[in-house]
């Protein structure tokens, strides 16, 4: 038994000394490698009592949730998945900052380290580093059910004794063991643990001792970290620690760096390696010594292949794999349209009824116009697609939880490398909408996993071409109206068009302004798992709620702004007078005739036409109308009229605003309110619209400037407003060229 293990056992038996932390509310951090089931555990712990934001200054998701257990309120912090605590990526920097914050009151009481039991040696590498920081840790040996099936048996008691920390077997997707792990975390946090101190061999130990003594004497960062841990980070050439040390104590920093340089030269001359590699070797040596004690036993499985391996032989096959992948994507769209047709109709009818009811209650005027045309008709077009989007998000969540998304990345790696991208670029593309329904914002954030700056830049500049969830309402609207004979095929081809455009543009960028060597792709394929209902519903709800929240905040504001720009200034009375006089005269004639008179119908048609002309003139006279009319000569070659131009300008704020803007525009300038109750019907009746114009608009929306929030995130990741300007201007010019070609071809094919 190690000294740390002995100390831990003694303190548990003695009851420990109470940590002066108020246990009515505590912070517990969830840590772990990617694909270890950590997020599933977090969702199981917190359910819907969670919120997502960003850590200050970085684009890494910050998830926190709440749970009450045995009278203790727990604030659970889901840390980014990471393999290490050395500052090589944003995930590692953020994880370390949460575990050792500048403000002591924000420090977690304890850490639940979720590990994949079938890959303990690799997963324990992070555990060792957390222990070296001196944090109380509970090891949650997750996926125990899969480990047992694979012939892996863990002696939890013996492993706990060897590591000197509580060890709890868990199955996150069913909730097994999670409450026990949380109870242990609260208990061990109250007791506290000494930092783990392992030997790093005769070359590094003497240097570490000298550095540790100097750091302790000077009190350098010892309020946040153990002195030995700081020394280790300096030997590992950790940039964040080196910057902090240099800023706080330049003289001490120089002495510590001199020690590092000396030992680095020594290990290079004698061992042909680096201090970082020596440290990693000894950590793994410590882990192997723990596992060799009999804490983990493996049965021979040579006579059989695991279920995952058998399935991968088919799903990732060189020939069958891509065919199956395309089939899966196509089936997703087919299911979305088949299952979503009825609820979509119900939502449309509901908004139509709401608009009619409000219209009947309110007198004519600006208030009625704002509520009915600006808000109800604007949002109705967007909200009617919520059922389809829910279905799409559910299917995506199923693929993610099953483990198929990672296989898609694996299969597409060779294709991506041929276009100058990295295999790790696949996941950002998929997240951004490679499987329709994603979002460019988290897609851009996901590029931080790319170590090559040039591959990262090429990825984040081209992933906005994906069919994100914000573009889906536009596509679903136009496909349903103009391509009803096979909507799934059209949506499938649109998704492929986004991929093709992104890869083509990536190849051009990597061959011109972003030249550079490609880096190798290494990725871990998680085992296949049966998705749980709770996990799928949680993932689906998170994404749907983001969509609904955006519709209820950003899109309401955009809808009101668009309505105002389409309403004001009101039509000049001198211009309106002739039409108003004509309408009044026709109305008088209609009212004078009985309902059954055959002469009434032609007059009513003439009256409706006159009212439509008045609405049209009022729209053209408004701010939005003038802007749209000014742009229209440039967009006519791609099949857009001034209404579409205004909608596309609103789409730069949020792509969903395109549908709401069209809804407002066609409501204010409605041709026949008795015959057209939805935006789809209004577009279908408009002679300016046809299949060629619809195809052109869909391609333009697919490819043109990213939305405002995505542009801000691109600025954060790319580090320059120049690339933001490039993304806006170049993407829009590219979209214009593609749409112009598509419109001309469409006019010839669909004529």
C-alpha positions in Angstrom: 0.0 0.0 0.0 1.3 3.5 -0.9 1.9 6.1 1.8 -1.0 8.2 0.4 -3.3 5.1 0.5 -2.3 4.4 4.1 -2.9 8.1 5.1 -6.3 8.0 3.4 -7.3 4.7 5.2 -6.2 6.1 8.5 -8.1 9.4 8.1 -11.3 7.6 7.0 -11.1 5.3 10.1 -10.4 8.3 12.4 -13.2 10.3 10.9 -10.9 13.0 9.7 -10.8 16.6 10.7 -13.9 18.6 9.6 -13.2 20.9 6.7 -14.5 24.3 7.6 -16.9 24.4 4.6 -20.6 25.0 5.0 -22.1 21.7 3.9 -25.6 23.1 3.2 -24.4 24.0 -0.3 -21.2 22.6 -1.9 -19.5 22.6 -5.3 -18.6 19.2 -6.8 -16.7 19.0 -10.1 -17.2 16.2 -12.6 -14.0 15.5 -14.5 -13.0 12.8 -17.0 -11.7 12.0 -20.4 -13.8 12.5 -23.5 -16.3 9.6 -24.1 -16.1 8.3 -20.6 -19.8 9.0 -19.8 -19.2 12.1 -17.8 -21.9 14.2 -19.5 -24.4 11.4 -19.2 -23.6 11.3 -15.4 -24.1 15.0 -15.2 -27.5 14.8 -17.0 -28.5 12.0 -14.7 -27.5 14.0 -11.6 -29.1 17.3 -12.5 -31.8 16.5 -15.0 -33.3 19.8 -16.2 -31.9 21.7 -13.3 -28.9 22.9 -15.3 -27.8 25.8 -17.4 -25.1 26.2 -20.1 -22.9 29.3 -20.6 -19.3 30.0 -21.4 -16.3 30.4 -19.1 -15.1 34.0 -19.1 -12.8 34.8 -22.0 -12.9 31.4 -23.7 -15.4 29.5 -26.0 -15.7 26.4 -23.8 -19.1 25.3 -22.6 -19.7 25.9 -18.9 -22.3 23.5 -17.6 -23.6 23.8 -14.0 -26.5 22.0 -12.4 -28.1 21.5 -9.0 -29.0 18.4 -7.0 -30.0 17.9 -3.4 -28.8 14.8 -1.6 -29.2 13.9 2.1 -30.0 17.5 3.0 -27.0 18.9 1.1 -27.5 21.2 -1.9 -24.9 20.4 -4.5 -23.8 22.7 -7.3 -22.5 20.3 -9.9 -19.9 21.6 -12.4 -19.4 19.6 -15.6 -15.8 20.1 -16.6 -14.7 19.9 -20.3 -13.5 16.4 -21.3 -9.7 16.3 -21.2 -6.9 13.8 -21.0 -4.5 16.0 -19.0 -4.1 19.1 -16.8 -1.2 20.6 -18.7 -2.1 23.8 -20.5 -2.1 22.6 -24.1 -5.7 23.3 -25.0 -8.6 25.5 -23.8 -10.3 22.5 -22.2 -7.2 21.8 -20.1 -6.8 25.4 -19.1 -10.4 25.7 -18.1 -10.5 22.5 -16.2 -7.5 23.5 -14.2 -8.8 27.0 -13.5 -12.0 25.5 -12.1 -10.2 23.0 -9.9 -7.8 25.6 -8.6 -9.6 29.0 -8.9 -8.1 32.3 -8.0 -10.9 32.8 -5.4 -10.7 30.1 -2.7 -14.5 30.2 -2.1 -15.0 29.0 -5.7 -12.9 25.9 -5.2 -14.8 22.6 -5.5 -15.2 20.6 -2.3 -14.2 17.5 -4.2 -13.9 16.0 -7.7 -15.8 13.0 -9.1 -13.4 11.6 -11.7 -15.5 9.6 -14.2 -13.4 6.9 -15.9 -14.1 4.3 -18.6 -13.5 1.1 -16.7 -12.5 -0.8 -19.9 -9.6 1.7 -20.4 -8.4 2.4 -16.8 -4.7 2.8 -17.6 -5.3 5.7 -19.9 -8.1 7.3 -17.8 -6.1 7.2 -14.6 -3.5 9.5 -16.1 -5.9 12.4 -15.4 -6.7 11.0 -11.9 -3.0 11.0 -11.0 -2.7 14.7 -12.0 -5.8 15.7 -10.0 -4.4 13.8 -7.0 -1.1 15.6 -7.4 -3.0 18.9 -7.1 -4.1 17.7 -3.6 -7.8 17.7 -4.4 -10.2 15.2 -2.7 -11.2 12.8 -5.5 -13.7 10.0 -5.9 -13.0 7.6 -8.7 -16.3 6.6 -10.5 -15.5 3.5 -12.4 -18.1 4.0 -15.1 -19.6 1.6 -17.7 -19.1 -1.3 -15.4 -21.8 -3.3 -17.2 -19.8 -3.1 -20.4 -16.5 -3.8 -18.6 -18.0 -7.0 -17.2 -19.2 -8.1 -20.6 -15.7 -7.5 -21.9 -14.3 -9.8 -19.2 -12.9 -7.0 -17.0 -13.3 -7.4 -13.2 -12.5 -4.6 -10.8 -11.8 -5.2 -7.1 -13.1 -1.9 -6.0 -11.8 -2.2 -2.4 -8.3 -3.1 -3.5 -8.2 -0.4 -6.1 -9.3 2.1 -3.5 -6.6 1.0 -1.1 -3.9 1.3 -3.8 -5.0 4.7 -5.0 -5.8 6.1 -1.6 -9.2 7.5 -2.7 -12.8 6.2 -2.7 -13.7 4.1 -5.7 -17.3 3.5 -6.7 -18.6 1.3 -9.6 -21.1 3.2 -11.7 -23.3 2.9 -14.8 -24.1 6.5 -15.7 -26.8 5.8 -18.2 -28.9 3.9 -15.7 -27.9 6.0 -12.7 -26.3 3.0 -10.9 -23.8 4.1 -8.3 -24.1 7.8 -8.9 -25.6 8.8 -5.6 -23.0 6.7 -3.8 -20.2 8.5 -5.7 -21.7 11.8 -4.7 -22.0 10.8 -1.0 -18.4 9.7 -1.0 -17.3 13.0 -2.7 -19.0 15.0 0.1 -17.5 12.8 2.7 -13.9 12.8 1.3 -14.2 16.6 0.7 -14.9 17.0 4.4 -12.0 14.9 5.4 -9.5 16.3 2.8 -6.6 14.5 1.1 -2.9 15.1 1.0 -1.4 15.7 -2.5 -0.1 12.5 -4.2 3.7 12.4 -4.2 5.3 9.9 -6.6 8.8 9.5 -7.7 10.0 10.7 -11.1 13.3 8.9 -11.0 16.9 9.8 -10.2 17.1 12.4 -12.9 14.1 14.5 -11.9 13.6 13.9 -8.2 16.6 16.0 -7.0 15.6 18.9 -9.3 12.0 18.7 -8.1 13.1 18.8 -4.5 15.2 21.9 -5.0 12.5 23.6 -7.0 9.8 22.7 -4.5 11.9 24.1 -1.6 12.4 27.4 -3.5 8.7 27.7 -4.4 7.7 27.0 -0.8 10.2 29.5 0.7 9.0 32.2 -1.7 5.3 31.4 -1.4 5.0 31.2 -5.2 1.4 30.3 -6.2 1.2 28.1 -3.0 -2.2 29.7 -2.2 -3.6 27.8 -5.2 -1.3 24.8 -5.9 1.0 22.5 -4.0 4.6 23.6 -4.4 5.7 20.2 -6.0 2.8 20.5 -8.5 4.1 24.0 -9.6 7.6 22.5 -10.0 6.2 19.7 -12.2 4.3 22.1 -14.4 7.5 24.2 -14.9 9.4 21.0 -15.9 6.5 20.2 -18.3 6.9 23.6 -19.9 3.4 24.6 -19.0 2.9 28.0 -20.6 0.2 29.3 -18.3 2.2 28.5 -15.1 5.4 29.9 -16.7 3.6 33.2 -17.5 2.1 33.4 -13.9 5.5 32.7 -12.3 7.3 35.2 -14.6 4.8 37.9 -13.8 4.7 37.4 -10.0 8.4 36.8 -9.3 10.8 37.3 -12.3 13.9 36.5 -10.2 12.5 33.3 -8.9 11.2 32.4 -12.3 14.7 32.8 -13.8 16.1 30.4 -11.2 13.4 27.8 -11.8 13.9 28.0 -15.6 17.6 27.6 -15.1 16.9 24.4 -13.2 14.6 23.2 -16.0 17.0 24.0 -18.8 19.8 22.1 -17.0 17.8 19.0 -16.4 16.3 19.2 -19.9 19.9 19.1 -21.4 20.8 16.3 -19.1 17.9 14.0 -20.0 18.3 14.8 -23.7 22.0 13.9 -23.6 21.6 10.7 -21.5 18.1 9.4 -22.4 17.4 11.2 -25.7 14.1 12.4 -24.4 12.5 15.4 -22.6 11.4 16.1 -19.0 7.7 16.0 -20.2 8.2 12.5 -21.6 10.0 11.3 -18.4 7.1 12.6 -16.2 4.5 10.9 -18.4 6.4 7.6 -18.3 6.7 7.6 -14.5 3.0 8.5 -14.1 2.1 5.5 -16.3 4.5 3.4 -14.4 2.8 4.3 -11.2 -0.6 3.5 -12.7 0.6 0.1 -14.0 2.0 -0.7 -10.6 -1.4 0.0 -9.1 -3.2 -2.2 -11.7 -0.8 -5.0 -11.3 -1.7 -5.6 -7.7 -4.8 -7.6 -8.7 -7.2 -4.7 -8.5 -8.1 -5.3 -12.1 -8.4 -8.8 -13.8 -9.0 -9.5 -17.4 -10.4 -12.7 -18.8 -9.1 -13.9 -22.1 -11.3 -12.8 -25.0 -9.1 -14.0 -27.9 -11.8 -16.5 -29.0 -14.4 -13.8 -29.7 -14.7 -10.3 -31.1 -16.5 -7.7 -29.0 -19.9 -6.5 -30.3 -18.3 -3.1 -31.1 -15.6 -4.7 -33.3 -18.2 -6.9 -35.1 -20.4 -3.9 -35.8 -17.4 -1.8 -36.9 -16.5 -4.4 -39.5 -19.7 -3.5 -41.3 -20.4 0.2 -40.4 -16.8 1.4 -41.0 -16.1 -0.9 -44.0 -14.3 0.8 -46.8 -17.1 0.2 -49.3 -20.2 -0.4 -47.2 -19.5 2.2 -44.5 -20.0 5.3 -46.7 -23.1 3.8 -48.4 -24.6 3.1 -45.0 -23.7 6.6 -43.8 -25.5 8.2 -46.7 -28.5 5.9 -46.2 -28.7 6.9 -42.5 -28.7 10.6 -43.4 -31.4 10.1 -46.1 -33.5 8.1 -43.7 -33.3 10.9 -41.1 -34.8 13.4 -43.5 -37.5 10.9 -44.6 -38.5 10.2 -41.0 -38.5 13.9 -40.2 -41.0 14.8 -43.0 -43.2 11.7 -42.6 -43.5 12.0 -38.8 -43.6 15.8 -38.7 -46.2 16.5 -41.3 -49.2 16.3 -39.0 -47.8 18.3 -36.0 -46.5 20.9 -38.3 -50.0 21.4 -39.8 -51.4 21.6 -36.3 -49.0 24.4 -35.3 -49.7 26.3 -38.5 -53.4 26.1 -37.9 -53.0 27.1 -34.3 -51.1 30.3 -35.3 -53.7 31.0 -38.0 -56.5 30.7 -35.5 -54.6 32.9 -33.0 -54.0 35.6 -35.7 -57.7 35.5 -36.7 -58.9 35.7 -33.1 -56.6 38.6 -32.2 -57.6 40.3 -35.5 -61.3 40.1 -34.7 -60.8 41.5 -31.2 -58.6 44.5 -32.0 -59.6 47.6 -34.0 -57.8 48.4 -37.2 -54.6 50.4 -36.6 -50.9 50.1 -35.8 -51.4 48.0 -32.7 -53.4 45.4 -34.5 -50.9 45.4 -37.4 -47.9 45.0 -35.0 -49.4 42.1 -33.1 -50.9 40.2 -36.0 -48.5 40.9 -38.9 -45.4 41.8 -36.9 -45.4 39.2 -34.1 -47.9 36.4 -34.8 -47.4 36.0 -38.5 -43.6 36.6 -38.1 -43.1 34.0 -35.4 -45.8 31.7 -36.7 -43.6 30.9 -39.8 -40.7 30.0 -37.6 -42.5 28.1 -34.8 -44.4 25.9 -37.3 -41.2 24.1 -37.9 -40.5 23.2 -34.3 -42.1 19.7 -34.6 -39.8 18.9 -37.5 -36.8 20.3 -35.7 -37.6 18.3 -32.5 -37.7 15.1 -34.6 -34.4 16.0 -36.3 -32.7 16.8 -32.9 -34.0 13.5 -31.5 -32.5 11.5 -34.3 -29.2 13.3 -34.0 -29.1 12.6 -30.2 -29.8 8.9 -30.9 -26.8 8.8 -33.3 -24.6 10.6 -30.8 -25.4 8.4 -27.9 -25.2 5.2 -30.0 -21.6 6.1 -30.9 -22.2 6.4 -34.7 -21.2 10.1 -35.0 -17.6 9.2 -34.1 -17.6 6.6 -36.8 -18.7 9.2 -39.3 -15.6 11.3 -38.4 -13.4 8.2 -38.7 -14.7 7.4 -42.2 -14.5 11.0 -43.4 -10.9 11.5 -42.3 -9.4 10.4 -45.6 -11.8 12.6 -47.5 -11.0 15.6 -45.4 -7.2 15.2 -45.6 -7.6 15.2 -49.4 -9.1 18.7 -49.1 -6.5 20.1 -46.8 -8.5 19.6 -43.6 -7.8 17.5 -40.5 -9.8 14.5 -39.5 -10.7 16.3 -36.3 -12.5 18.9 -38.5 -15.2 16.4 -39.1 -16.8 16.8 -35.7 -17.0 20.6 -35.9 -18.6 20.2 -39.3 -21.2 17.7 -38.0 -21.9 19.9 -34.9 -22.4 22.9 -37.2 -25.1 21.1 -39.2 -23.3 18.4 -41.2 -26.3 16.3 -40.1 -28.9 19.0 -40.5 -30.0 20.6 -37.3 -26.7 21.6 -35.7 -25.4 25.1 -35.1 -22.4 27.0 -36.5 -21.7 28.6 -33.1 -20.8 25.4 -31.1 -19.3 24.1 -34.4 -16.8 27.1 -34.5 -16.1 26.5 -30.7 -15.3 22.8 -31.4 -12.4 23.9 -33.7 -10.4 24.6 -30.6 -9.5 20.9 -30.5 -7.4 21.4 -33.7 -3.8 22.0 -32.8 -2.8 23.3 -36.2 -3.8 27.0 -36.5 -4.1 26.8 -40.3 -6.3 23.7 -40.3 -8.4 25.3 -37.5 -8.8 28.5 -39.6 -9.8 26.7 -42.7 -12.3 24.7 -40.7 -14.0 27.6 -39.0 -14.2 29.6 -42.2 -16.0 26.8 -44.1 -18.2 25.1 -41.6 -20.8 27.9 -41.8 -21.8 26.3 -45.1 -23.4 23.4 -43.2 -27.2 23.2 -43.0 -27.6 24.4 -39.4 -30.8 24.4 -37.4 -31.4 28.1 -38.1 -31.5 27.5 -41.8 -33.8 24.5 -41.5 -37.0 26.6 -41.3 -36.2 28.3 -44.6 -35.4 25.0 -46.3 -38.4 23.2 -44.9 -40.7 26.0 -46.0 -39.4 26.2 -49.6 -39.0 22.4 -50.0 -42.6 21.8 -48.7 -44.0 24.4 -51.2 -42.0 23.9 -54.3 -40.6 20.4 -54.1 -43.5 18.5 -52.4 -43.0 15.4 -54.6 -39.9 14.3 -52.7 -38.9 16.7 -49.8 -36.6 14.2 -48.1 -34.4 13.9 -51.3 -34.3 17.6 -51.7 -33.2 18.2 -48.1 -30.6 15.4 -48.4 -29.2 17.0 -51.6 -29.0 20.4 -49.9 -27.0 18.9 -47.0 -24.6 17.3 -49.4 -24.3 20.6 -51.3 -23.2 22.2 -48.0 -20.5 19.5 -47.5 -19.4 19.8 -51.2 -19.1 23.6 -51.0 -17.2 23.5 -47.7 -14.7 20.9 -48.9 -14.2 22.7 -52.2 -13.6 26.1 -50.5 -11.3 24.5 -47.9 -9.2 23.1 -50.8 -9.0 26.5 -52.4 -8.1 28.2 -49.1 -5.5 25.6 -48.2 -3.9 26.0 -51.6 -3.8 29.8 -51.6 -4.1 32.0 -48.5 -3.9 29.3 -45.8 -1.1 27.1 -47.0 0.5 24.6 -44.6 1.3 21.0 -43.9 -1.4 18.6 -42.8 -1.1 17.1 -39.3 -1.9 13.4 -38.5 -5.3 12.4 -37.1 -5.7 10.3 -34.0 -9.1 9.6 -32.5 -10.6 7.2 -30.0 -13.8 5.4 -31.1 -16.2 4.9 -28.2 -17.9 1.6 -27.9 -21.5 1.3 -29.2 -24.1 1.9 -26.5 -27.8 1.6 -26.3 -29.1 5.2 -25.9 -31.2 5.8 -22.8 -34.5 7.6 -23.1 -33.5 10.2 -20.5 -30.2 11.0 -22.2 -31.9 11.4 -25.6 -34.7 13.6 -24.2 -32.2 15.8 -22.4 -30.0 16.4 -25.4 -33.1 17.0 -27.6 -34.6 19.4 -25.0 -31.3 21.4 -24.7 -31.2 22.1 -28.4 -34.9 22.6 -28.8 -34.9 25.0 -25.9 -32.1 27.0 -27.4 -34.2 27.3 -30.6 -37.3 28.3 -28.7 -35.4 30.8 -26.5 -34.0 32.3 -29.6 -37.4 32.5 -31.2 -38.9 34.1 -28.1 -36.1 36.7 -27.7 -34.0 37.5 -30.7 -36.7 36.8 -33.3 -39.4 38.7 -31.5 -37.1 41.7 -31.4 -36.2 41.2 -35.1 -39.8 40.7 -36.1 -40.9 43.9 -34.4 -38.0 45.8 -36.0 -38.8 44.3 -39.4 -42.5 45.2 -39.0 -41.6 48.8 -38.1 -39.3 49.1 -41.1 -42.0 47.7 -43.3 -44.7 50.0 -41.8 -43.0 53.3 -41.5 -43.0 55.8 -43.0 -46.6 55.5 -43.9 -47.6 56.1 -47.5 -47.8 59.7 -48.6 -51.5 60.8 -48.4 -51.3 62.2 -52.0 -50.1 58.9 -53.3 -52.6 56.9 -51.3 -55.6 59.2 -52.1 -56.4 57.8 -55.6 -56.3 54.2 -54.5 -58.3 54.9 -51.3 -60.9 56.7 -53.3 -61.1 53.7 -55.7 -61.4 51.3 -52.8 -64.1 53.4 -51.1 -66.1 53.6 -54.4 -65.8 49.9 -54.9 -66.8 49.1 -51.3 -69.9 51.3 -51.7 -70.9 49.4 -54.8 -70.3 46.0 -53.1 -72.3 47.0 -50.0 -75.2 48.1 -52.2 -75.6 44.7 -53.8 -77.2 41.7 -52.0 -75.1 38.7 -51.1 -76.8 36.5 -53.8 -76.3 39.0 -56.6 -74.0 37.5 -59.4 -72.6 41.0 -60.1 -71.1 41.2 -56.5 -68.3 38.6 -57.1 -66.4 40.6 -59.9 -66.7 43.8 -57.8 -65.2 42.0 -54.8 -62.3 40.7 -56.9 -61.7 44.2 -58.1 -61.9 45.5 -54.5 -59.4 42.9 -53.3 -57.0 43.9 -56.2 -57.2 47.6 -55.3 -56.5 46.9 -51.6 -53.6 44.7 -52.6 -52.2 47.5 -54.7 -52.5 49.9 -51.8 -50.7 47.5 -49.4 -48.0 46.9 -52.0 -47.5 50.7 -52.5 -47.3 51.2 -48.7 -44.7 48.4 -48.4 -42.6 49.9 -51.2 -42.8 53.3 -49.6 -41.5 52.0 -46.2 -37.8 52.0 -45.1 -37.5 48.3 -45.8 -39.3 48.6 -49.1 -37.0 51.4 -50.3 -33.9 49.4 -49.2 -35.2 46.2 -50.9 -36.1 48.1 -54.1 -32.6 49.6 -54.1 -31.0 46.2 -53.9 -33.5 44.4 -56.2 -31.7 45.2 -59.5 -28.6 43.3 -58.2 -30.6 40.3 -57.0 -33.0 39.9 -59.9 -30.5 37.8 -61.7 -30.7 35.2 -58.9 -34.5 35.3 -58.8 -35.0 37.5 -55.6 -37.5 40.3 -55.3 -37.3 43.2 -52.8 -39.2 41.3 -50.1 -36.6 38.4 -50.2 -33.8 40.9 -50.1 -35.1 42.4 -46.9 -35.5 39.0 -45.4 -31.9 38.1 -46.3 -30.6 41.2 -44.6 -32.6 40.2 -41.5 -31.0 36.8 -41.8 -27.6 38.2 -41.0 -28.9 38.8 -37.5 -30.4 35.3 -37.3 -31.2 32.9 -40.1 -34.6 32.1 -38.7 -35.5 35.7 -39.2 -35.7 35.1 -42.9 -38.9 33.1 -42.5 -40.4 35.6 -40.0 -39.5 38.5 -42.2 -41.2 36.9 -45.2 -44.2 36.1 -43.0 -44.5 39.8 -42.0 -43.9 41.1 -45.6 -46.6 38.8 -47.1 -49.0 39.5 -44.3 -48.7 43.2 -44.7 -49.0 43.0 -48.4 -51.4 40.1 -48.5 -53.1 39.4 -51.8 -56.2 37.6 -50.5 -56.5 37.0 -46.8 -59.4 34.7 -47.3 -57.5 32.3 -49.5 -54.0 32.4 -48.0 -53.8 31.5 -44.3 -50.1 30.5 -44.1 -46.9 31.8 -45.5 -46.5 28.7 -47.6 -49.8 29.3 -49.3 -48.9 33.0 -49.9 -45.6 32.0 -51.5 -47.4 29.4 -53.6 -49.9 32.0 -54.9 -47.2 34.6 -55.7 -46.4 34.7 -59.4 -42.8 35.9 -58.6 -42.0 32.5 -57.0 -41.2 29.3 -58.8 -39.0 26.2 -58.3 -35.9 28.0 -59.8 -36.3 31.0 -57.4 -36.8 28.6 -54.4 -33.7 26.6 -55.4 -31.7 29.8 -55.8 -32.8 31.1 -52.4 -32.1 27.8 -50.6 -28.5 27.7 -51.9 -28.0 31.4 -51.1 -29.1 30.9 -47.5 -27.0 27.8 -47.3 -23.8 29.6 -48.3 -24.0 33.3 -47.6 -22.7 35.3 -44.5 -23.0 33.5 -41.1 -25.3 35.0 -38.5 -24.1 37.8 -36.3 -23.4 35.6 -33.2 -21.5 33.1 -35.3 -19.4 36.0 -36.7 -18.5 37.1 -33.1 -17.4 33.6 -32.2 -15.4 33.3 -35.4 -13.6 36.5 -34.3 -12.9 35.0 -30.9 -11.4 31.8 -32.4 -9.6 33.4 -35.4 -8.3 36.3 -33.4 -8.9 38.9 -36.2 -11.8 41.0 -37.5 -10.2 40.6 -40.9 -11.3 37.0 -41.1 -14.8 38.0 -40.0 -15.0 40.4 -42.9 -13.7 37.7 -45.2 -16.3 35.3 -44.0 -19.1 37.9 -44.6 -18.0 39.3 -47.9 -16.5 36.2 -49.6 -19.2 33.8 -48.5 -21.9 36.2 -49.8 -20.1 36.6 -53.1 -19.7 32.9 -53.4 -23.4 32.3 -52.6 -24.4 34.9 -55.2 -22.4 33.1 -57.9 -23.8 29.7 -57.0 -27.4 31.0 -56.8 -27.1 32.8 -60.1 -26.0 29.6 -61.8 -28.7 27.6 -60.1 -31.4 30.0 -61.0 -30.4 30.0 -64.7 -30.2 26.2 -64.7 -33.5 25.9 -62.8 -35.3 28.2 -65.2 -34.2 25.9 -68.1 -35.0 22.6 -66.3 -38.2 23.6 -64.5 -39.7 25.6 -67.3 
